Amino acid sequence: MFKLPTTATAPFCPSEVRGSVIVRGGLPAWKKLLMYAGPGLLVSAGYMDPGNWATGIEAGARYGHALLCVVLMSSLAAMLLQMLSMKLGIASGRDLARLSRAHYGRRAKLALWLLAELAIVACDLAEVLGCALALHLLFGVSVLSGVVITAASTLIVIGLKGQGFRKLEAIMLALIATIALCFFIELWLTRPDWAAVRDGLVPSWRLATDREAMYLAIGILGATVMPHNLYLHSSVVQTRRVGADDGARREALRFLSLDTIVSLSLAMLVNCAILIVAATAFHGTGYAAVASIEDAYRLLAPVVGTAAAAILFGIALLAAGQSSTFTGTIAGQIIMEGFLDLKMPCWRRHLITRALALLPAFVGVMLLGERSVGTLLVFSQVVLSLQLPFALFPLVQFTGRRDIMGAFVNGPLTKLLGWGLFGAISAANLWLLAQFLF
């Protein structure tokens, strides 16, 4: 059985496992790659969360393959930004939240912290609702009961304390492999029109004139380029013990870059698969109005012709919700520690982070009903998109400063791409606000 290389047992909290994975010199390249592999997996799990499912299913059902180009471009943007986040952590030795606390004034860092916490709540809301919905679909429990059961997943995270960070990475690998396998089988069962898939990868300006399509596109953007993942990646790469000289850091960046690209490419393929399955099964077959995960689950079996399609869908949803729950909880710790320099027991930080998501999930389902889960999921992803510029600005600014990055400061092209993404995402968010305010 395949096993990740082991390291010394370490506590689970990111701040307590810095440098716990020792990459020894003289190892063959493939062994070094295995030692460095892992941070990208943790980050990629957040890109396959139930919020991505909600936006992908509605986009595929309503617009066919037309919004595939948005998934592709958002994924490429995410790769660039995660590379910057990873480089920031290795080059500076600090994560994005700690650097923000050190370099901004009191009001600015307080605002950034509150916005980052809002992003965590929006993300956790999607994860809690996704897990609860999966339990409802697979086992027939009510969504409210599923929310309560989901709270128990926090105990699993707490139980990992003392098991080592590599243990968590191995669990994430198993969950992500489950999601990918389920959806690749779904693709085989639905038999997509690959010519239509190819056409969907080409951007169409026609979509820019459709308000609902733009709303979904911005939701896909928020679900793909998650702001909390930028804080997360800059911290978890520091679990690898890297030499202080530029040569050692350059080697670490090469291996970690490969880890990031491979992991996020897998996440991109899964997100494309979600939209393609929805487009093939529902668009043009009389089910274009499908706008929720629950409707998709119930219709997959009769449309595809086998009950296995719905079962695989439910299993993958449960795995997606659970894996992204882990990453959201860790990101919440990193943000709280970095911005506030709080020193509290690890288990308490887990409980606080989870409680911030459980309350709005429970209240939302109680007030709006169980059929509102899809609407809440898409809305949570739009909220994430609105928070993106506030994480992007410090990331692009810090990676462009030589006093922070040293020899690894962004070059002119990287600066141009980084600030270009910041401007494009900010403009899209302003457009969205204008549409709904005026």
ABEGO torsion letter per residue (X at the ends): XBBBBBBBBBBABAAAABGABBBBBGBBAAAAAAAABGAAAAAAAAAABAAAAAAAAAAAAAAEAAAAAAAAAAAAAAAAAAAAAAAAAAAAGBBAAAAAAAABBAAAAAAAAAAAAAAAAAAAAAAAAAAAAAAAAAAGBBAAAAAAAAAAAAAAAAAABGAEAAAAAAAAAAAAAAAAAAAAAAAAAAGBBAAAAAAAABBBAAAAABAAAAAAAAAAAAAABBAAAAAAAAAAAAABBBBABAAAAAAAAAAAAAAAAAAAAAAAAAAAAAAAAAAAAABGAGAAABABAAAAAAAAAAAAGBAAAAAAAAAAAAAAAAAAAAAAAAAAAAAAAAAAGBBBBAAAAAAAAAAAAAAAAAAAAAAAEAAAAAAAAAAAAAAAAAAAAAAAAAAAAAAABAAAAEAABBBAAAAAAAAAAAAAAAAAAAAAAAAAAX
